[in-house]
Amino acid sequence: MLGDDGAAAAIRLAGDAPLRGTLDVADPDDWLALDAGVREVAWHYPRALPEWEHAAPLPADLRELGESRLALALCHRDGRIRQEALRRSVRHPGLLPLVVIRCADWAGPVRELARNLLGEALDVDSAVSLAPFILRVGRRDRGAFGVDVLGRLLRQASPGQLAALFGDPDRVVRRFAYRLAVEGRLLGPAELARVAALDADTVVQDLCATAALAALGREGVYEDVLPALLSARDPRTRSAGVTGLRQAGWSKQAESFLIDRSALVRACARYVVRQHGGDPAAWYRDRCSSPDDLALPPGAVIGLAECGIRADAGLLRPLLAHQAAGVRARAVAGLRVLDCVDAQRLLPLLDDPAAGVVRETAVALLPSARDLPADWLLQRIRSERPRHVRVGAFRLLDARGGMVALRAAVGLLEDPDTKLRTWAGQSVQRWHPSADVRGCEAEVEQLLDRSRHLFSDYVLRRRKWQAGVPG
């Protein structure tokens, strides 16, 4: 909107300001804001708009309105004026967006007339230019008509005409255009693969990747399609490419994706390798059997846990001391996946210099939080410790609950780290007394008083009463 809002635009149009100088006519939001703004002005500032009679027949000046005032009439709160304005709008193609809005009008006669006019006025080129707006209005009640008309017309569009919608910033528009292109087989497998690899929207990625693989079965141009899918950043698209390796008879190449950073891609790669007669677990074991191998990929470590057995924990434990932080982190995660977590062995990793290792260790130790040494953890939330160590320790203290959690959280309420301070406040607000508060009532009262700014007086009194703090 070139002005402040739809109401301001309505007032300027009432003064015969040009439509294109008042609205950004290519922006759907401006048209929708104008539609709402006219009614807002009519309600709060009625003198700012022309005084049209509500009784039929409508006055002659309505029939001779220019484009700006006709736009106001198309948004008028009286359905008879909107209906008459629709009849006059056929001479003004620039007002077609307002006709689209009226196709979802709450008044039946207005709605039916607008739909008839839209069906007559739209052709393929105008449908392409109005597609973002029609799809936006289509999200409203009674908005499906415009979307249906749009779909019928765009099914007749050429790939060049639809190309204008493929790059639209609105993902809903891109999804609509690519569905039509896939349905009409307007794009070849290589083009679909390129879109799947480059588009930012996951729906478009899945749609085009699936269509590219389906087209491969008909055309078999694997060398033009699979490289694009396999190099995509999105894991779902890469997994589609890995699946396509089997279809192409290139299953051996799937081995390189057994160590992919995505669990989905690794799972697809294992499937393809098995179908080719390979053993992914043995492949992983072979790579994890040398704990001093600096080139060991982290994906091989977690991959072994995903398809291995509990006995494979013996290969993962030595990797807890590996020089590469990624390998150490995946070794912790792998032991958790295999349900072979030894809390005492993992506890020292809470002091690891790598944040990813500490994060995985905290997750692995959460089920054992109540059994971990409280004083040891409390030492690790002190301000002189690295932030990732403090976060991991507090996560476990918070999960532990009871007095230890309350002491830790209250101690962090004035911490210089904003996120830790906020998390500590939320922990105090969630805290409820447990059996270990008996005999500690005075300390509980002191800790809750230090955090009274987090509670209303009523909640604070109730929390103290629940903890057995006297009167």
Stockholm file with secondary structure:
# STOCKHOLM 1.0

chainA/1-471         MLGDDGAAAAIRLAGDAPLRGTLDVADPDDWLALDAGVREVAWHYPRALPEWEHAAPLPADLRELGESRLALALCHRDGRIRQEALRRSVRHPGLLPLVVIRCADWAGPVRELARNLLGEALDVDSAVSLAPFILRVGRRDRGAFGVDVLGRLLRQASPGQLAALFGDPDRVVRRFAYRLAVEGRLLGPAELARVAALDADTVVQDLCATAALAALGREGVYEDVLPALLSARDPRTRSAGVTGLRQAGWSKQAESFLIDRSALVRACARYVVRQHGGDPAAWYRDRCSSPDDLALPPGAVIGLAECGIRADAGLLRPLLAHQAAGVRARAVAGLRVLDCVDAQRLLPLLDDPAAGVVRETAVALLPSARDLPADWLLQRIRSERPRHVRVGAFRLLDARGGMVALRAAVGLLEDPDTKLRTWAGQSVQRWHPSADVRGCEAEVEQLLDRSRHLFSDYVLRRRKWQAGVPG
#=GR chainA/1-471 SS CCSSSHHHHHHHHHTTCCHHHHSCTTCHHHHHHHHHHHHHHHHHCGGGSCCCCSSSSCCHHHHTCCHHHHHHHHTCSSHHHHHHHHHHGGGCGGGHHHHHHHTTCSSHHHHHHHHHHHHHHCCHHHHHHHHHHHHHHTTSTTCHHHHHHHHHHHTTCCHHHHHHHHTCSCHHHHHHHHHHHHHTTCSCHHHHHHHHHHCSCHHHHHHHHHHHHHHHHHHCCHHHHHHHHHTCSSHHHHHHHHHHHHHHTCGGGGGGGTTCSSHHHHHHHHHHHHHTTCCHHHHHHHHHTCTTCTTCCHHHHHHHHHHSCGGGHHHHGGGGGCSSHHHHHHHHHHHHHTTCCCHHHHGGGGGCSSHHHHHHHHHHHGGGGGGSCHHHHHHTTSTTSCHHHHHHHHHHHHHHCHHHHHHHHHHTTTCSCHHHHHHHHHHHHHCCCCGGGTTCHHHHHHHHHHTGGGSCHHHHHHHHHHTTCCC
#=GC SS_cons         CCSSSHHHHHHHHHTTCCHHHHSCTTCHHHHHHHHHHHHHHHHHCGGGSCCCCSSSSCCHHHHTCCHHHHHHHHTCSSHHHHHHHHHHGGGCGGGHHHHHHHTTCSSHHHHHHHHHHHHHHCCHHHHHHHHHHHHHHTTSTTCHHHHHHHHHHHTTCCHHHHHHHHTCSCHHHHHHHHHHHHHTTCSCHHHHHHHHHHCSCHHHHHHHHHHHHHHHHHHCCHHHHHHHHHTCSSHHHHHHHHHHHHHHTCGGGGGGGTTCSSHHHHHHHHHHHHHTTCCHHHHHHHHHTCTTCTTCCHHHHHHHHHHSCGGGHHHHGGGGGCSSHHHHHHHHHHHHHTTCCCHHHHGGGGGCSSHHHHHHHHHHHGGGGGGSCHHHHHHTTSTTSCHHHHHHHHHHHHHHCHHHHHHHHHHTTTCSCHHHHHHHHHHHHHCCCCGGGTTCHHHHHHHHHHTGGGSCHHHHHHHHHHTTCCC
//
